[in-house]
Amino acid sequence: MKTAYGEKIEIEGVEVVPVALGYYAFGGGNGTGDATSNFTGSGSGGGGGGLSVPLGAYVGDGGRVKFEANLIGLVLVATPFVFVVGHALKSVIRALKR
């Protein structure tokens, strides 16, 4: 995962720099048929994909800069983290009860 910063833009005299979290993945493979498969030839394939989640923007006005969060984007990013932490805590609590 990488943090991406967009081009600085000006809206009604206020400078804004958008911030997003992006990640991508690619994969590929090949194979040939064998006696246990119905596929008798050979083949290969590949593919990839990516996702960008807008996290918010840095807003500069009057010499001050602050980060304005996009709450929906932050929830999208935080949900898998909260799930993993909750699952780990459940496992630790079960182990401590034994």
C-alpha positions in Angstrom: 0.0 0.0 0.0 1.1 3.5 -0.8 -0.1 6.9 0.1 -0.7 9.1 -3.0 -0.8 12.8 -3.1 -2.7 14.6 -5.9 -1.8 17.8 -7.7 -2.3 20.9 -5.6 -5.4 22.8 -6.7 -6.9 26.1 -5.6 -10.6 26.4 -4.8 -11.9 29.9 -4.0 -8.5 31.0 -2.9 -7.9 27.9 -0.7 -5.1 25.5 -1.6 -6.1 21.8 -1.5 -3.9 18.7 -1.8 -5.9 15.4 -2.1 -4.6 12.3 -0.3 -5.5 8.7 -1.2 -4.4 5.2 -0.2 -3.7 3.0 -3.2 -2.6 -0.5 -3.7 -2.4 -3.0 -6.6 -1.6 -6.6 -7.3 -0.7 -8.7 -10.3 -0.6 -12.4 -10.9 -0.1 -15.0 -13.6 0.4 -18.7 -14.2 0.6 -21.4 -16.7 -0.1 -25.1 -16.8 -0.6 -28.2 -18.9 -3.1 -31.0 -18.8 -2.4 -34.4 -17.3 -4.1 -37.8 -17.1 -6.4 -36.8 -14.2 -7.7 -33.7 -16.0 -10.1 -33.1 -18.8 -7.9 -30.4 -20.1 -5.4 -31.8 -22.6 -3.6 -28.7 -23.8 -1.5 -26.1 -22.3 -2.3 -22.5 -21.3 -1.3 -19.5 -19.4 -2.9 -16.3 -18.1 -2.4 -13.3 -16.0 -4.2 -10.3 -14.6 -4.0 -7.5 -12.2 -6.1 -4.9 -10.4 -5.9 -1.9 -8.1 -7.8 0.2 -5.7 -7.6 3.8 -4.6 -9.4 5.0 -1.5 -9.7 8.8 -0.9 -8.6 9.5 2.7 -9.0 13.3 2.7 -7.1 16.4 1.8 -4.6 18.8 3.2 -6.2 22.3 3.2 -4.1 25.4 3.4 -5.8 28.7 4.2 -4.2 31.9 5.6 -0.8 30.3 6.4 -2.3 27.3 8.2 -2.5 23.8 6.9 -4.8 21.1 8.3 -5.9 17.6 7.2 -9.6 17.3 6.4 -10.5 13.6 6.6 -12.9 11.8 4.3 -14.8 9.7 6.9 -16.1 7.2 4.5 -12.6 6.5 3.1 -11.2 6.2 6.6 -13.9 3.7 7.6 -13.1 1.6 4.4 -9.4 1.5 5.4 -10.0 0.9 9.1 -12.6 -1.9 8.8 -10.2 -4.8 7.9 -7.8 -3.6 10.6 -10.5 -3.6 13.2 -11.7 -7.1 12.1 -8.2 -8.5 12.4 -7.5 -6.9 15.8 -10.9 -8.1 17.1 -10.2 -11.7 15.9 -6.8 -11.7 17.5 -8.1 -10.4 20.8 -10.8 -13.1 20.8 -8.1 -15.7 20.4 -6.0 -14.3 23.2 -9.0 -14.1 25.6 -9.9 -17.7 24.8 -6.3 -18.8 25.4 -6.1 -17.0 28.8 -9.4 -18.6 30.0 -7.9 -22.1 29.7 
